[in-house]
Amino acid sequence: MKALLLIDLQIDFCPGGALEVQEGDQVIPIANQLMEQFELVVATQDWHPADHGSFAANHPWRRPGQVIELNGLQQVLWPIHCVQDSFGAMFHPRLNQTGITKIFIKGTDPTIDSYSGFFDNGHRKATGLGEYLKEQGVTEVFVMGLATDYCVKFTAIDALGLGFDTHLIVDASRGVNLQEGDVDRAVEEMQQKGIKITSSAQLLSNP
């Protein structure tokens, strides 16, 4: 079975949000179209406590974009975003949530960030997504969402590592691009690891 993975299609990652991804809202109508092509659709949701260690505001004299060590790992500091039960943590209002089969939350541990929908950044704890997909008989996953160079990339790489035939829907994803070229480098890295690059047009023309 094939599954569509919608990564962090939340208000805070869209224009006007706390951690705005340029053109992030443009992937929402694509997601709505693609959901109709899949029997199983899973969404991930960043769900941080307010004291999360990845927030620059929780480290005196630090600012977003700086890198620190957090719980033994290199950590990029971000603006406060996707705080549990906040408006910004909700899915984008134009996302057709009725098409989503199951939602997996991530980033709930204040001591470690979780870019991937499968594991935290240290691979210390799993979200349950991998086990769920295997229980449903999924062998092939199509990953899209926000942001290409962080949560989408790490979700896709972990999916591949867990044995899923993994595809990136490149036009249905947008990136942060902290450094110019980050998105292109992320796509290239995924491709080199064996993740197949596809587009929504290809999927919609071959249901």
C-alpha atoms as one frame of an Amber mdcrd trajectory, in Angstrom:
protein
   0.000   0.000   0.000   1.014   3.602  -0.650   0.724   6.381   1.947   0.861
  10.156   1.665   2.773  11.884   4.486   1.798  15.514   5.078   4.558  17.185
   7.059   3.742  20.066   9.427   1.136  21.926   7.346   0.617  24.317  10.247
  -0.234  28.003  10.511   3.103  28.976  12.072   4.997  27.646   9.030   2.855
  29.564   6.541   3.082  33.265   5.570   2.275  35.408   8.588   3.221  32.614
  10.993   5.876  32.658  13.702   8.337  30.602  11.626   7.202  31.574   8.174
   8.253  29.405   5.242   8.064  31.439   2.051   5.106  30.279  -0.072   4.311
  27.642   2.560   0.581  28.106   2.037   0.925  27.285  -1.666   1.315  23.578
  -0.894  -2.091  23.374   0.846  -4.234  23.097  -2.328  -1.759  20.544  -3.694
  -2.156  18.478  -0.508  -5.934  18.608  -0.838  -5.745  17.329  -4.412  -3.240
  14.594  -3.636  -5.196  13.233  -0.670  -7.852  11.975  -3.072  -5.261   9.709
  -4.714  -4.283   7.851  -1.524  -6.073   5.292   0.611  -3.946   6.284   3.623
  -2.972   9.866   4.519  -0.909  10.622   7.619  -0.103  14.108   8.921   2.620
  15.178  11.335   2.211  18.129  13.673   4.945  20.042  15.494   3.675  20.222
  19.080   6.189  21.994  21.316   5.907  22.850  25.010   6.513  26.575  25.631
   9.863  25.830  27.327  11.258  23.903  24.350  15.046  24.015  24.111  14.988
  24.787  20.384  13.449  28.218  21.005  16.018  31.029  20.929  13.904  32.957
  23.451  14.604  30.265  26.056  18.372  30.945  25.893  19.541  34.366  27.158
  21.375  36.443  24.548  20.672  33.934  21.786  18.809  34.632  18.575  17.135
  32.511  15.859  19.563  30.943  13.408  22.356  30.473  15.939  23.513  26.941
  16.718  24.012  25.598  20.243  24.489  22.194  21.820  21.249  20.809  23.240
  21.220  17.480  25.042  24.397  16.379  23.239  23.237  17.400  19.745  23.828
  20.412  17.516  20.655  22.493  17.601  19.583  25.362  15.357  17.660  27.911
  17.433  14.233  28.922  16.118  11.623  31.549  16.918   8.914  30.327  19.301
   6.550  28.306  17.108   3.897  25.574  17.164   3.384  25.768  20.927   0.929
  23.118  22.090  -2.719  24.209  21.759  -1.754  27.611  20.304  -3.342  29.063
  17.176  -0.077  28.743  15.242   0.176  25.032  15.979  -3.148  24.320  14.269
  -3.281  22.986  10.731  -3.730  25.558   7.990  -7.450  26.399   7.789  -7.636
  25.531   4.077  -6.236  22.031   4.636  -8.928  19.392   4.150  -8.486  17.589
   7.460 -11.292  15.125   6.708  -8.903  13.458   4.263  -6.349  12.705   6.999
  -6.402   9.163   8.376  -4.161   9.742  11.416  -2.081  12.521  12.991   1.274
  12.053  14.729   2.615  14.808  16.987   6.325  15.459  17.462   8.681  17.785
  19.320   6.943  17.300  22.667  10.140  16.708  24.674  11.634  20.093  25.693
  15.153  18.659  25.778  15.366  17.484  22.147  13.993  18.632  18.806  12.161
  16.380  16.358  12.414  17.275  12.692  11.457  13.800  11.481   7.947  12.465
  11.754   9.422   9.120  12.834  12.019   9.914  15.532  13.493  12.741  17.570
  16.767  14.192  16.280  18.840  11.788  18.360  16.800   8.740  17.339  16.233
   8.182  21.061  12.443   7.855  20.885  10.040   6.939  18.093   6.723   8.653
  17.435   5.005   5.406  16.458   4.595   6.456  12.829   6.870   3.741  11.442
   5.096   0.976  13.354   1.698   2.324  12.334   2.562   2.393   8.626   3.905
  -1.153   8.742   0.803  -2.368  10.593  -1.318  -0.896   7.790   0.720  -2.759
   5.186   2.350   0.365   3.757   5.461  -0.265   1.651   5.704   3.006  -0.271
   5.490   6.579   1.063   5.178   9.954  -0.631   6.448  12.845   1.493   5.448
  16.510   1.112   5.098  19.616   3.258   7.122  22.042   5.347   9.954  22.466
   5.325  11.933  20.773   2.545  15.351  21.333   4.146  14.359  20.253   7.675
  11.291  18.245   8.656  10.492  16.960   5.156  14.102  15.903   4.535  14.567
  14.111   7.848  11.181  12.393   7.583  12.009  11.120   4.100  15.475   9.905
   5.140  14.052   8.061   8.145  11.302   6.514   5.998  13.967   5.179   3.648
  15.987   3.885   6.598  12.946   1.996   7.855  12.655   0.188   4.534   9.909
   2.177   2.845  10.153   2.945  -0.870  10.314   6.727  -0.441   9.373   9.590
  -2.758   9.678  13.356  -2.287   6.899  15.392  -3.916   9.179  18.283  -4.652
   6.667  20.908  -5.840   4.432  20.159  -2.837   7.177  21.183  -0.405   8.777
  24.508   0.507  11.963  25.214   2.445  13.362  27.558   5.089  16.623  28.274
   3.202  18.471  29.644   6.258  21.529  29.581   4.012  21.086  30.248   0.308
  20.903  26.909  -1.521  19.806  24.829   1.511  16.705  23.552  -0.296  18.633
  22.491  -3.396  21.237  20.781  -1.225  18.506  18.980   0.739  16.863  17.658
  -2.435  20.244  16.554  -3.772  21.065  14.782  -0.497  17.745  12.938  -0.518
  18.268  11.891  -4.120  21.784  10.632  -3.396  20.452   8.495  -0.541  17.960
   6.815  -2.869  14.808   8.862  -2.354  12.918   9.255  -5.621  11.932  12.761
  -6.704   8.448  13.180  -8.128   5.887  15.934  -8.668   2.201  16.376  -7.936
   1.515  16.575 -11.698   3.015  13.112 -12.161   0.939  11.655  -9.342  -2.292
  13.323 -10.405  -1.874  12.182 -14.008  -1.154   8.582 -12.907  -3.612   7.863
 -10.099
